[in-house]
Amino acid sequence: MPKYANGFEINNHPSCHVQGAVTVSGFQLLNCTTRLLESYSPGTEFVALSYVWGQNSPKQDHQEAEHGASNLPQTIEDALEVTKHIGYNYIWIDRYCIPKSSSLKHDQIASMDAIYKGSVVTITAACGSGSGSGLTGVSRNRRIAQSRVDVGGLDLVSALTSPVTEVGKSTWIRRGWTYQEGLLSRRRLFFTESQIYFECCGNSCMETVAEPKELMQAQNYDKNLEQTYGDNRLIMSSRHRVFSSADSSFNPWSIQFRIAEYTQRTLTFDSDRLDAFLGIFRVFRIPKSKCPISHVWGVPVLWSNPRWTTTEGFATGLCWTLPFRHYIPPRCLEFPSWSWAGWKTSISPDAYYYRYGFKMPYEIDFTFELTDGTLMPWDTYQSEYQSELQSDRFLAPALSRYLHVDGWSLEALLIANPSVTEHSGPSTLHRWELVIENVMGTTKIPATIHKAYSEEGWERKADILIIGNPETPVSPQWTSYSKEPPCSPFLIVLEDMGSHHERIGYAGLLNVHEKPGTDLSLCLKGRQRRRFRLG
């Protein structure tokens, strides 16, 4: 099937075309015929491979591939054969094509967007559990035969299980590194347990179903197609894809949805939590005229409208929350506590509900602490980052994990109710409340605490960092998820670690049991300005 999958030409959609050459330092490709590594030349078409290494993956790497790749794992061997079969001779495979040089390796890991978007198609091994499994239909036998039966002269053939369902149950879909590999690819050729499935920015097709040409050429699947073909329409809509067409739009505000999806996946090494997402951050970088920084330690600089400042975007990015769950996530010590990367858990894209912004001004300032101990204000760091992006090599100032924050703060008593617990996870989860003394008397605010404490820790002091304007009126009937501005403040719960503070939870003025009409912002009247060193 040279240069097409199931009748669908790979170079058919304008939206799927390569946008310029791949500009990545030391970029190399594996020649499928000679099995030698060659330096990339602009204009060279290549295929990429997305797969999982598995537990017993061979140790052969870039250094050995320079002298000729031999005795390759079966999935790699099959990928080389598929590449040649569809009319190409070069393939990019991470283990063999990423140089061992630390600087070049870092550059390429941070440039996965350019690599996968630059490939003609990505072969995706969604079958088996490792690099030795092979590809279905190449060396790997199909587990499910395509049944057929004659009924009254009609030849009925099974379309088999939806390949999207099969991908959803695969080992590949659960691994962290494969998320950006799939999301950033313009075209994906999935090998599932039973068949091949093709997906690009504007179309999708499965090996077991032959579709009408007009459907195959459709750029988008919408109600018009459903009205035209009704129940006879076999093609899967964007709601039944591995990656929907909307996933490829990279709207600046949707970065938090991508983080939420990514954090549901697993990684072998905690240290990879940011590296495996860097390519996506590069794609979501706000235009340089607005803000050259897409994230700080994984916390996105959100951008809702031109009126937003980058300070507001970063402050809103700090308002990440956890999905409803019954266990306390372990700490990931390689990353700061104020970042989602600092906790081994998935997150909820709740910052989406803050897209209309907090009431201004809310008077918060950020200063970065560099690895050499130097303090650099937010605006200065942006300008340094901007100048480095415009240079030939990216050498932005190296950040430590410490963030200095000047803002409004409260002192509170953190109390857990030991009689209300959940025991369905690795740690016991208590129902926590922040007890704040204020002009209203005593206010109890439900809080989510994502740090485990022993029974002796059921009552403790906590510091509260207020994100948003503390003067914003809040009624018990309102929520911080209001679709109209201004949003009520977000409260970050901090613990004093001696040399710094760490985030241990969060709260909002939600579900606070007060009389209707009560302005809950009054409970924040005892606030004071304070500087925190967050780590």
Disulfide bonds with the S-S distance in Angstrom:
none
